[in-house]
Amino acid sequence: MKYFGTDGIRGQVNSKNINGDMFFKFGLAAGKYFTNFKKKKQTAIIAKDTRLSGYTLEPALVSGLASAGMHVFTLGPLPTNGLAMLTKSMKANLGIMITASHNLYNDNGLKLFGPDGLKLSDKIQRKIEILIDSKVTNHLSKPNLLGRVKRLESGTDEYIKILKKRIPKNFKLKNTKIVLDCANGAGYKSAPKMIQSLGSKVIVIGNKPNGFNINKDCGSTFPTKLQRSVKKHRADLGISLDGDADRIIMCDEKGSIVDGDQIIAALALQWKKKRILKGGVVGTLMSNYGLEKFFNRKKIKFIRAKVGDRYVKEIMQKKKFNLGGEQSGHIILGKFATTGDGLLVALEVIQALNKKIKASNFFNVFEKIPQILVNITVKDNEIIRRSSVKKSIKIANRLIKNQGRILVRKSGTEQKIRIMGESKNKVLLKKCISIISKTIK
């Protein structure tokens, strides 16, 4: 697709697609698509993370939507799944999250949700792309049909109310210490407020956004900070979110980092024991092979989806599974959420640990196969189609055959080629990845 990647639209601020002019067009096109349904009330709600650029891009987006005849509610900083939940509960036609997720402040973008709280399908995104590239004046509404715009200050509280429905009314954490890293992002208000309400002592870091420090040396992409803090405060658990709080990486009481695969495995085992796991688990092409072997031993069905949490959700819906996610920490909890929600996952883990189970024991359920991830910045992601690159991938796969696997893909959100390799033979693994990376470089 021209504008949409694996997770919405994303890029460098004031570049080709991420600027006021394009955000007006995005809003106008999305507004036009949804107002075509001729319902009595056309409503869009908008939330954002803490990037400085959000204050320049949001007005342009709002203008586009209102110009198409949509009423708009702006919520301010709120986690992505908070927006998805409120899109559904407010019966809005469209929800838009202004964010570049785990990227640094100089990037921004959009994630779009339909009235069911689900990310828009490729089919709908293609239709919106056609509208983006068509004549602007074709989509402008008549003066008497312009949309109204209103700011809502209750977004965080409404999101927390929905989350609390997942927790027994009498549930309280006692004598528990938790470190929470909010990545200076969208969850900096809601996450501390929610977890502190449970009665735990919470040490909060990454909760002082200044427009530039989102994801900078903090959050789920930099768990070292969480690790240090857990050790320093002798905490029982560490929780680390990303910029829009749809990812979670955790840390046990020993200071060991726990990734998405380990969280998914622990929750799947817990849910199976409680008989609430439905169907099985959906992972991605990036999920560790050790996770797949673990599910085979436990007789839990496991399916791999394309990389991207919306692809995970699509298969979960199709197969009627209620648990899925990615190694990076995007984890979807069935009927409770339509997209990844770091805070919701944290609450599920906290409830399990309240039975006096140590985090290290809870998460230590399978042996990970050694995995190496390499990200190479490129001018054009289509370099992956070159014959020389294809040849290097073929050579690497032939070398590692029966001893591991290699996955090479272009990023759907950045100008990068991502190489992932798994094998117990680390020397061979490094050699195979080197063959591919040197060719690309």
MARFI-498968 format. One record per residue (C-alpha): x, y, z; residue in three letters. Coordinates in steps of 0.25 Angstrom, whole numbers, padded with zeros to 4 digits, always signed. Layout:
# residues N
XYZALA
...
//
This chain:
# residues 441
+0000+0000+0000MET
+0004+0014-0002LYS
+0002+0020+0011TYR
-0002+0009+0021PHE
+0009+0000+0027GLY
+0007-0012+0036THR
+0002-0003+0047ASP
-0004+0009+0041GLY
+0004+0021+0035ILE
+0017+0025+0041ARG
+0029+0033+0037GLY
+0038+0045+0041GLN
+0031+0058+0045VAL
+0030+0069+0034ASN
+0034+0058+0023SER
+0026+0053+0011LYS
+0014+0048+0019ASN
+0015+0053+0033ILE
+0012+0068+0032ASN
+0000+0077+0034GLY
-0004+0076+0019ASP
-0004+0061+0019MET
-0011+0060+0032PHE
-0022+0069+0027PHE
-0024+0060+0015LYS
-0023+0047+0024PHE
-0034+0053+0032GLY
-0043+0057+0020LEU
-0041+0044+0014ALA
-0044+0036+0026ALA
-0056+0045+0029GLY
-0062+0044+0015LYS
-0061+0028+0016TYR
-0069+0027+0029PHE
-0079+0038+0025THR
-0082+0031+0013ASN
-0090+0021+0022PHE
-0101+0032+0024LYS
-0103+0029+0039LYS
-0110+0040+0047LYS
-0098+0043+0055LYS
-0084+0042+0050GLN
-0073+0043+0061THR
-0058+0042+0062ALA
-0050+0041+0074ILE
-0035+0045+0075ILE
-0024+0042+0085ALA
-0009+0043+0084LYS
+0004+0040+0091ASP
+0013+0051+0097THR
+0021+0055+0084ARG
+0023+0070+0082LEU
+0018+0068+0068SER
+0005+0063+0072GLY
+0001+0078+0075TYR
+0003+0082+0061THR
-0002+0069+0054LEU
-0015+0068+0062GLU
-0021+0081+0058PRO
-0019+0078+0043ALA
-0025+0064+0045LEU
-0037+0070+0053VAL
-0039+0080+0042SER
-0040+0069+0031GLY
-0050+0061+0039LEU
-0059+0073+0042ALA
-0058+0077+0028SER
-0063+0064+0023ALA
-0075+0066+0033GLY
-0071+0057+0045MET
-0072+0062+0059HIS
-0059+0060+0066VAL
-0055+0058+0081PHE
-0041+0060+0085THR
-0036+0052+0097LEU
-0021+0056+0099GLY
-0011+0046+0103PRO
-0017+0032+0105LEU
-0012+0018+0102PRO
-0015+0012+0088THR
-0024+0002+0094ASN
-0031+0012+0103GLY
-0035+0019+0090LEU
-0040+0006+0084ALA
-0048+0003+0096MET
-0054+0017+0096LEU
-0057+0016+0081THR
-0066+0004+0084LYS
-0072+0009+0097SER
-0075+0023+0091MET
-0081+0017+0079LYS
-0072+0025+0070ALA
-0070+0022+0055ASN
-0055+0024+0056LEU
-0044+0025+0066GLY
-0030+0031+0062ILE
-0018+0029+0070MET
-0007+0039+0067ILE
+0006+0032+0070THR
+0019+0026+0065ALA
+0018+0015+0076SER
+0032+0011+0080HIS
+0039+0020+0071ASN
+0047+0033+0076LEU
+0040+0047+0076TYR
+0045+0051+0062ASN
+0035+0041+0056ASP
+0020+0041+0057ASN
+0008+0034+0050GLY
-0006+0029+0051LEU
-0014+0016+0055LYS
-0028+0015+0051LEU
-0039+0008+0058PHE
-0053+0004+0053GLY
-0066+0005+0062PRO
-0063-0009+0067ASP
-0050-0005+0073GLY
-0042-0013+0063LEU
-0031-0007+0054LYS
-0036-0005+0040LEU
-0034-0016+0030SER
-0025-0015+0018ASP
-0038-0014+0009LYS
-0043-0002+0016ILE
-0029+0005+0017GLN
-0028+0003+0002ARG
-0041+0010+0000LYS
-0037+0022+0009ILE
-0023+0022+0001GLU
-0031+0025-0012ILE
-0039+0036-0005LEU
-0026+0042+0000ILE
-0021+0043-0014ASP
-0033+0048-0021SER
-0037+0063-0022LYS
-0039+0070-0008VAL
-0051+0078-0012THR
-0059+0065-0015ASN
-0059+0062+0000HIS
-0062+0075+0006LEU
-0076+0076+0012SER
-0086+0087+0011LYS
-0085+0099+0021PRO
-0097+0094+0029ASN
-0092+0080+0030LEU
-0078+0083+0036LEU
-0074+0075+0048GLY
-0073+0080+0062ARG
-0061+0079+0071VAL
-0060+0076+0086LYS
-0049+0073+0096ARG
-0052+0062+0106LEU
-0044+0062+0119GLU
-0050+0049+0124SER
-0043+0039+0115GLY
-0033+0034+0125THR
-0043+0032+0136ASP
-0053+0025+0126GLU
-0041+0016+0121TYR
-0038+0012+0136ILE
-0053+0009+0139LYS
-0053-0001+0127ILE
-0040-0008+0132LEU
-0045-0009+0146LYS
-0056-0018+0141LYS
-0045-0029+0139ARG
-0042-0028+0154ILE
-0050-0034+0165PRO
-0055-0023+0174LYS
-0048-0028+0187ASN
-0035-0030+0180PHE
-0023-0023+0187LYS
-0008-0024+0186LEU
-0002-0025+0200LYS
+0013-0024+0203ASN
+0016-0023+0188THR
+0026-0014+0181LYS
+0025-0011+0166ILE
+0034-0003+0157VAL
+0026+0004+0146LEU
+0033+0010+0133ASP
+0023+0018+0125CYS
+0033+0021+0114ALA
+0030+0036+0116ASN
+0018+0033+0107GLY
+0003+0031+0106ALA
+0002+0023+0118GLY
+0009+0033+0128TYR
-0004+0037+0134LYS
-0013+0024+0133SER
-0003+0013+0137ALA
+0002+0019+0150PRO
-0012+0023+0154LYS
-0018+0009+0151MET
-0007+0001+0158ILE
-0006+0010+0170GLN
-0021+0008+0172SER
-0018-0007+0175LEU
-0010-0003+0188GLY
+0004-0007+0183SER
+0016+0002+0186LYS
+0019+0007+0172VAL
+0032+0013+0167ILE
+0029+0020+0155VAL
+0040+0024+0144ILE
+0038+0030+0130GLY
+0026+0038+0134ASN
+0031+0052+0131LYS
+0029+0054+0117PRO
+0035+0067+0110ASN
+0031+0065+0096GLY
+0045+0060+0092PHE
+0048+0048+0102ASN
+0037+0038+0098ILE
+0044+0024+0097ASN
+0058+0031+0099LYS
+0066+0021+0108ASP
+0054+0016+0115CYS
+0041+0008+0112GLY
+0040-0006+0106SER
+0051-0004+0095THR
+0061+0000+0106PHE
+0058-0010+0118PRO
+0071-0008+0124THR
+0066+0004+0132LYS
+0055-0004+0137LEU
+0064-0015+0141GLN
+0073-0006+0149ARG
+0062+0000+0156SER
+0056-0014+0160VAL
+0069-0018+0166LYS
+0071-0004+0173LYS
+0058-0004+0180HIS
+0057-0020+0182ARG
+0044-0020+0175ALA
+0035-0032+0173ASP
+0032-0028+0158LEU
+0036-0018+0147GLY
+0026-0013+0136ILE
+0031-0006+0124SER
+0022+0000+0114LEU
+0025+0007+0100ASP
+0021+0020+0095GLY
+0007+0017+0092ASP
+0006+0007+0103ALA
+0001-0005+0094ASP
+0014-0013+0097ARG
+0019-0018+0110ILE
+0033-0024+0114ILE
+0034-0029+0129MET
+0045-0032+0139CYS
+0045-0042+0150ASP
+0050-0040+0164GLU
+0063-0045+0160LYS
+0065-0034+0150GLY
+0063-0044+0138SER
+0056-0037+0126ILE
+0043-0044+0121VAL
+0039-0043+0107ASP
+0025-0044+0100GLY
+0027-0059+0097ASP
+0030-0062+0111GLN
+0018-0054+0116ILE
+0009-0061+0106ILE
+0014-0075+0110ALA
+0012-0072+0125ALA
-0002-0067+0123LEU
-0006-0078+0113ALA
-0002-0088+0124LEU
-0010-0080+0134GLN
-0022-0079+0126TRP
-0022-0094+0122LYS
-0021-0098+0137LYS
-0033-0089+0139LYS
-0040-0094+0127ARG
-0042-0081+0120ILE
-0032-0082+0109LEU
-0040-0084+0096LYS
-0035-0091+0084GLY
-0021-0088+0085GLY
-0010-0077+0084VAL
-0006-0068+0072VAL
+0008-0064+0070GLY
+0016-0058+0058THR
+0027-0062+0049LEU
+0036-0055+0060MET
+0031-0064+0071SER
+0043-0072+0077ASN
+0043-0086+0073TYR
+0045-0090+0087GLY
+0031-0085+0090LEU
+0025-0093+0079GLU
+0032-0106+0084LYS
+0026-0102+0098PHE
+0012-0101+0093PHE
+0013-0115+0086ASN
+0018-0121+0099ARG
+0006-0115+0106LYS
-0004-0119+0095LYS
-0008-0104+0092ILE
-0010-0101+0078LYS
-0001-0090+0072PHE
-0002-0083+0059ILE
+0008-0073+0054ARG
+0002-0060+0047ALA
+0009-0049+0039LYS
+0017-0039+0048VAL
+0007-0028+0053GLY
-0003-0029+0064ASP
-0015-0027+0055ARG
-0011-0039+0047TYR
-0011-0047+0060VAL
-0024-0042+0064LYS
-0030-0045+0050GLU
-0026-0060+0052ILE
-0031-0060+0066MET
-0044-0056+0061GLN
-0045-0066+0050LYS
-0040-0077+0059LYS
-0048-0072+0071LYS
-0035-0072+0080PHE
-0034-0063+0092ASN
-0019-0061+0093LEU
-0009-0056+0084GLY
+0003-0047+0082GLY
+0017-0043+0078GLU
+0031-0045+0084GLN
+0032-0030+0084SER
+0021-0029+0095GLY
+0008-0027+0087HIS
-0001-0036+0094ILE
-0016-0037+0092ILE
-0025-0043+0102LEU
-0037-0049+0095GLY
-0050-0043+0098LYS
-0044-0032+0108PHE
-0037-0024+0097ALA
-0037-0023+0081THR
-0022-0019+0081THR
-0009-0019+0089GLY
-0011-0013+0103ASP
+0002-0013+0112GLY
-0006-0009+0125LEU
-0017-0019+0123LEU
-0007-0030+0122VAL
+0001-0025+0134ALA
-0012-0026+0142LEU
-0014-0040+0137GLU
+0000-0044+0142VAL
-0002-0036+0155ILE
-0014-0044+0159GLN
-0007-0057+0156ALA
+0005-0053+0165LEU
-0004-0049+0176ASN
-0005-0063+0180LYS
+0009-0062+0185LYS
+0016-0067+0173ILE
+0030-0061+0170LYS
+0031-0055+0156ALA
+0043-0063+0153SER
+0035-0076+0155ASN
+0023-0071+0148PHE
+0030-0067+0135PHE
+0040-0078+0135ASN
+0032-0088+0127VAL
+0040-0091+0114PHE
+0054-0091+0109GLU
+0057-0080+0098LYS
+0065-0084+0086ILE
+0076-0074+0084PRO
+0071-0063+0075GLN
+0079-0052+0068ILE
+0071-0039+0063LEU
+0078-0030+0053VAL
+0072-0017+0048ASN
+0079-0010+0036ILE
+0075+0004+0032THR
+0073+0005+0017VAL
+0069+0016+0007LYS
+0059+0007+0000ASP
+0052-0005+0007ASN
+0051-0012-0007GLU
+0065-0015-0007ILE
+0060-0028-0001ILE
+0056-0032-0015ARG
+0070-0031-0022ARG
+0076-0043-0027SER
+0088-0042-0019SER
+0080-0041-0006VAL
+0071-0053-0010LYS
+0084-0061-0013LYS
+0090-0058+0001SER
+0077-0062+0008ILE
+0077-0075+0000LYS
+0091-0078+0004ILE
+0089-0075+0018ALA
+0076-0084+0019ASN
+0084-0095+0012ARG
+0095-0094+0023LEU
+0085-0094+0035ILE
+0076-0105+0029LYS
+0071-0114+0040ASN
+0079-0106+0051GLN
+0070-0094+0052GLY
+0063-0083+0043ARG
+0065-0070+0037ILE
+0055-0059+0034LEU
+0057-0047+0026VAL
+0047-0036+0024ARG
+0045-0022+0021LYS
+0039-0013+0033SER
+0025-0009+0031GLY
+0027+0004+0039THR
+0042+0008+0037GLU
+0052+0009+0026GLN
+0059-0004+0031LYS
+0061-0018+0027ILE
+0060-0028+0039ARG
+0068-0041+0040ILE
+0064-0051+0051MET
+0071-0064+0053GLY
+0070-0076+0062GLU
+0079-0087+0065SER
+0086-0094+0077LYS
+0098-0093+0068ASN
+0102-0079+0071LYS
+0114-0079+0062VAL
+0107-0084+0050LEU
+0095-0074+0053LEU
+0105-0062+0053LYS
+0111-0067+0041LYS
+0098-0068+0033CYS
+0093-0054+0038ILE
+0106-0048+0034SER
+0105-0053+0020ILE
+0091-0046+0018ILE
+0094-0033+0026SER
+0108-0031+0018LYS
+0100-0033+0005THR
+0089-0023+0009ILE
+0100-0013+0014LYS
//
